[in-house]
Amino acid sequence: MSALTESQAQALWDGLRENLLAVEDSIRQIIATRAWEPLGYESFAACWEDRLSDVKLSKELRAVVIFAMFEDDATPADAARAVAGAGVREVTALQLAWNRGMDAHDAAFVTRSKPKTRPAAGAPRTVATTLQAGEYEALRAAAAESDASLSEYVRACVVQVLSSRTWAA
């Protein structure tokens, strides 16, 4: 059992919420007041790299920080180097979104998905399909009778149909 009282636990959760909400506000205040200049830094990116490059941010906060760097004329290379967890692909996608006038939060969401890549020529391909429960069980039973894995059995069935050019629907 926990040694915390209910009010102590509630205070911890409330404090966490307040701190999480304050992070973005602090970043925006630093940007608005150019708080890196009194510290002798030439840019937001340079200050971030020196003081916070070891801090890994959520994707949403990374987008806010990287957008701020772009507003301060940082290059994608500057941003990728300064922000932990931000790779070249992410920073490039965020720069494209920034150039289009997108909001940082929207850009973080839009750039989240990984682009689909085509397999190399001649590489094996994967085919997926949906079966009804009875069809799936029948297929598993047939594979077991043939002493083959389900994957091996399905592949053999596909190859057999393709080689015989017969189709039984």
C-alpha positions in Angstrom: 0.0 0.0 0.0 1.2 3.5 -0.8 2.5 5.8 2.0 0.8 8.8 0.3 -2.4 10.3 1.5 -5.1 11.0 -1.0 -4.4 14.8 -0.8 -0.7 14.2 -1.3 -1.4 12.1 -4.4 -3.8 14.7 -5.7 -1.2 17.4 -5.2 1.3 15.4 -7.2 -1.1 14.9 -10.1 -2.1 18.6 -10.0 1.5 19.6 -10.0 2.3 17.4 -13.0 -0.6 18.9 -14.9 0.5 22.5 -14.1 4.1 21.8 -15.1 3.1 20.1 -18.4 0.9 23.0 -19.3 3.6 25.5 -18.3 6.3 24.0 -20.6 4.9 25.3 -23.8 4.0 28.7 -22.2 7.7 29.0 -21.0 9.0 28.2 -24.5 6.7 30.8 -26.1 7.7 33.4 -23.5 11.4 32.7 -24.1 10.8 33.2 -27.9 8.6 36.3 -27.5 11.2 38.0 -25.2 14.3 36.7 -27.1 15.6 35.5 -23.8 18.7 34.0 -25.4 20.2 37.5 -26.3 21.0 38.6 -22.8 22.8 35.3 -22.3 25.0 36.1 -25.2 23.6 33.6 -27.7 23.2 34.6 -31.3 20.0 32.6 -31.9 17.3 30.6 -30.2 18.7 27.4 -31.9 22.2 28.1 -30.5 20.9 28.7 -27.0 18.7 25.6 -27.1 21.6 23.4 -28.4 23.8 24.6 -25.6 21.4 24.5 -22.7 18.7 21.9 -23.6 19.9 19.6 -26.4 20.0 16.7 -24.0 16.2 17.0 -23.2 14.0 14.8 -25.3 10.7 16.4 -26.0 7.4 15.0 -27.2 6.8 15.3 -30.9 4.3 18.2 -30.3 6.8 20.2 -28.2 9.6 19.4 -30.7 7.4 21.0 -33.4 6.9 24.1 -31.3 10.6 24.5 -30.6 11.6 23.7 -34.2 9.0 26.2 -35.6 10.5 28.8 -33.2 14.0 28.1 -34.6 12.7 28.5 -38.2 11.2 31.9 -37.1 14.6 32.8 -35.9 16.1 31.9 -39.3 17.6 28.5 -38.2 18.3 26.0 -40.9 16.9 22.5 -40.8 20.4 21.2 -40.0 20.6 23.7 -37.0 17.2 22.4 -35.7 18.1 18.7 -36.2 21.4 19.2 -34.4 19.9 21.2 -31.5 16.7 19.2 -30.7 17.1 15.7 -29.2 15.0 13.2 -31.0 14.5 15.3 -34.1 15.8 13.6 -37.2 16.5 15.1 -40.7 13.2 13.6 -42.1 11.1 15.1 -39.3 12.7 18.5 -39.4 12.4 18.6 -43.2 8.7 17.8 -43.0 8.2 20.4 -40.3 10.0 23.0 -42.4 7.7 22.3 -45.3 4.7 22.6 -43.0 6.1 25.9 -41.5 6.6 27.2 -45.0 3.0 26.5 -45.8 1.8 28.5 -42.7 0.7 25.5 -40.7 0.4 25.6 -36.9 3.1 23.7 -35.0 0.5 21.4 -33.3 -1.1 20.5 -36.6 2.3 20.0 -38.2 3.3 17.6 -35.5 0.2 15.6 -36.2 0.5 15.7 -40.0 4.2 14.8 -40.0 3.7 11.9 -37.5 3.0 9.2 -40.1 5.9 7.6 -41.9 5.8 7.8 -45.7 5.2 4.5 -47.4 8.1 3.2 -49.3 8.0 0.7 -52.2 9.9 -2.5 -51.7 13.0 -2.9 -53.9 12.5 -4.5 -57.3 12.4 -8.3 -56.9 11.9 -8.1 -53.1 9.3 -10.4 -51.6 5.9 -8.8 -51.1 3.3 -9.4 -48.4 -0.4 -9.9 -49.1 -3.0 -9.5 -46.4 -6.7 -10.5 -46.5 -9.6 -10.9 -44.1 -11.2 -14.2 -43.5 -14.4 -15.2 -41.7 -13.8 -17.1 -38.5 -14.9 -20.4 -40.1 -12.7 -19.9 -43.1 -9.7 -19.1 -40.9 -10.3 -22.2 -38.7 -10.6 -24.4 -41.9 -7.4 -22.9 -43.2 -5.6 -23.6 -40.0 -6.9 -27.2 -39.9 -5.8 -27.8 -43.5 -2.3 -26.4 -42.7 -2.1 -28.7 -39.7 -3.1 -31.7 -41.8 -0.3 -30.9 -44.2 2.2 -30.5 -41.3 2.9 -26.9 -42.4 2.8 -23.6 -40.7 -0.2 -21.4 -41.7 2.0 -19.0 -43.5 3.7 -21.8 -45.5 0.4 -23.4 -46.3 -1.2 -20.2 -47.6 1.8 -19.4 -49.7 1.7 -22.9 -51.2 -2.0 -22.5 -52.0 -1.4 -19.2 -53.7 1.5 -20.5 -55.8 -0.6 -23.6 -56.8 -3.5 -21.4 -57.9 -1.2 -19.1 -59.8 0.5 -22.0 -61.6 -2.7 -23.8 -62.5 -4.5 -20.6 -63.4 -7.7 -22.0 -61.9 -9.9 -20.0 -59.7 -12.6 -21.5 -57.5 -14.7 -18.8 -56.0 
